Amino acid sequence: MGWWLRIVVAVVVVVAAVEKPGWQPRFLGQTALKHAAFTEAYISEDETLDYLDRWTIYISTFDPFGGVDNVYRMRSPGRYLDDVASWQVEVMDNSAFWPNNPDYLPSSIGGAEGVIWSSGFLVPGKTEGQLQMYNTTKDPVLGPYNIASKDTLAWSYHRVVWKDMDVDGSTKHDLLWFENTGAGFSEGWPAHVVSSGGPDVHFALVTLSAGGRDYHCIVVGEFFNEKVSIYWTESETNDWTDLDLVKSRVINEKAGQVFDVLVDDFNRDGVLEFCATEFRTDLGVGQVTVYFFPDDFRTDEFPHLKIADGFRPNQVFGSPTMSPGTPKVYYPSKAYADDVAEDGLPHKPFLLVSGDDDGRKMTHGDFNGDGYEEVVVAGYTIGQLYVYTYAP
Ligand SMILES: *[C@@H]1O[C@H](CO)[C@@H](O)[C@H](O)[C@H]1NC(C)=O
């Protein structure tokens, strides 16, 4: 009896060990950065570096007027959390019109780790987009190498995801995908179109089972058509080179302007979902919707659920505005991430949603390795970078 009771007590103690952290992190400080926009934080794959020096925050800036815009980086931010006002945020380059998201570039792509920065937007003078690779293992960085230098139209580029599109063992980019012929950091990669007319701003990759096989799928937000769609290939080997085998279908006909999509297991039940940030042009209000993958994504309806709304954008000169922007999933602390909920499943993560055209874009990371997440907010209109932490 006594033995049995001790076990029960021990279990109760474990469950109660980690309380759910409050949603709001603690303000650490701010520093001026004019037109601070898209921001991402990446931890280097180089484990020989000190943990604090593996982190870098990248920030794009864009001025609706004028020529090329600066992109910035802040190295080793975890060393300077006690004095954010003195941050020396350095200009990394000044060669792109309207830089968008800085995406991570693993060394497996080109032989060295780096970032690839997409650019271009629909405002006059800013439409000539690029996909610029930088080798960040060197200081100053090596580059840029514009892999889209052969494009003949004024494309705007928004996101790069690395994927093997023709199953030859090298990695590609879609929905326009760029063929990595093995030249690594180099200009002008051969471009291949997966689809024209529908997909525009953002997309996400997911593998789904249906009819006894796995399909490599692309969930796509169609900003201008105000739809959410899914693309896949009927190719037995998931090879995207034969366009006759590429299929698509609309998941939600009336999603609103879709800025971004993110695939994750948001409720941590072991099954993937995706969420979309959508702006209802009829209401002038933005929302976040979670979509559940049905048994057969090729034929079944996708049940969906609005989890947040009330997002209102600022007006930006000469361009369509919307809010919210990019969603990210994170745990406020390592202890909460490692803990289990009362049902024995992991705790549900927090969902961070950038405001986009309401002037706030965000990223996160445990920059100083204390087990608590930091959050960086780029305030575009006010020209400030704000830093928060979940550390007590
Ligand atoms: C990347 O930079 C390093 C220097 O840190 C250099 O040795 C290497 O050759 C570069 N790699 C490529 C592919 O440019």
The ligand as a Tripos MOL2 file, in Angstrom:
@<TRIPOS>MOLECULE
LIG
   14    14     1     0     0
SMALL
NO_CHARGES

@<TRIPOS>ATOM
      1 C1         32.6130   29.6990  -48.0950 C.3       1 LIG1
      2 O1         33.5000   30.4610  -47.2960 O.3       1 LIG1
      3 C2         34.6160   29.7370  -46.8330 C.3       1 LIG1
      4 C3         35.4050   30.6720  -45.9350 C.3       1 LIG1
      5 O2         34.8360   30.6930  -44.6740 O.3       1 LIG1
      6 C4         35.4600   29.2420  -47.9820 C.3       1 LIG1
      7 O3         36.5550   28.4770  -47.4880 O.3       1 LIG1
      8 C5         34.5810   28.3790  -48.8620 C.3       1 LIG1
      9 O4         35.3100   28.0270  -50.0310 O.3       1 LIG1
     10 C6         33.3300   29.1220  -49.2680 C.3       1 LIG1
     11 N1         32.4960   28.1570  -49.9550 N.am      1 LIG1
     12 C7         31.8970   28.4340  -51.0820 C.2       1 LIG1
     13 C8         31.1630   27.2850  -51.6740 C.3       1 LIG1
     14 O5         31.9070   29.5380  -51.5760 O.2       1 LIG1
@<TRIPOS>BOND
     1     1     2 1
     2     1    10 1
     3     2     3 1
     4     3     4 1
     5     3     6 1
     6     4     5 1
     7     6     7 1
     8     6     8 1
     9     8     9 1
    10     8    10 1
    11    10    11 1
    12    11    12 1
    13    12    13 1
    14    12    14 2
@<TRIPOS>SUBSTRUCTURE
     1 LIG1         1 GROUP 0 **** ****
